[in-house]
Amino acid sequence: MSAKRARVFSREFKEAAVRRILAGEKVKALAVELGLWPKLLYAWRESTVLATAFDLKVFFSVIATDPAAVTTADVLAFIASQRAPRRGATVVRIEDGEPGLSARTIKRRLATIAGLYEYLIIRGDTGVTVTRCPAGWRCAGPVNGPPEPCPSSAPRARCRA
């Protein structure tokens, strides 16, 4: 008799399921539809909320300004700080030989920031009228150089210039 293998879910699948929960779908109904245990969906949702809160904490600890006063230059400075070496100039990522955080982590943090500003714009009572997250910029590239435009096939953060 063969042992039952654990199912592995892609990041996109998990994020799509959490988006549906946050949009108001019932967890138990979604679990039945996807063939999952509800407990697993609750864990994914909790992890997403914690990651979002941590990403915002990192952003505002680096920028140290009021959300309404953030400028595009602040966001670009944040990107540069995330691309800076973390554990010395000689330590680099194996996958691409660059120092600092991975492009995927930086993109996730930028998407979180863009989502916050979309929410603040929709609320309308916060003084924020436009997001400062530059659209179509990628996070990988030379540490001291300017950000480079995203190729059309790369995933983009949900933000407006």
Helices and strands as residue ranges (DSSP letters): H 11-22, H 27-34, H 38-63, G 67-69, H 72-83, H 103-123, E 137-138, E 148-149
